[in-house]
């Protein structure tokens, strides 16, 4: 895994997520032990397997977060200028073909969360916008096909 690049906000969010997951894993250990006791009953085997799977998923996410956080570079949340789309900037753009407008903060992969308006610079759209200026048009190939975007504003 390569070095994670995070904004200070992203670093704080990942640390909070790690703390929350560690607490959840500790609570799940207790739930797993209880479901293991009941697993002798054939009706309870599914509950035990579900609890075990959930615990494994949480443990994997914890391992990923710990790895990112052990070797991280923190950058300013606010880009140096509002002239170029760069890490930490909010890019407002329009799909030229559909006229659908979008606005996302450009962040590193570990911070990415599209539902919260945070787009990874490693995603096809984020990567295509990176380094461009207001008014620039870019073409990007996404899993849904080729898109033509115009950068409307950088905040």
Buried (B, 14 or more C-beta within 10 A) or exposed (E): EEEBBBBEBBBEBBEEBBEEBBEBBEEBEEBBEBBBEEBEEEEBEEBBEEBBEBBEEBEEBBEBBEEBBEEBEEBEBEBEEBEBBBBBBBBBBBBBEEEEEBEBBBBBBBBBBEEEEBBBBEBBBBBBBBEBEBEBEBEBEEEEEEBEBBBBBBE
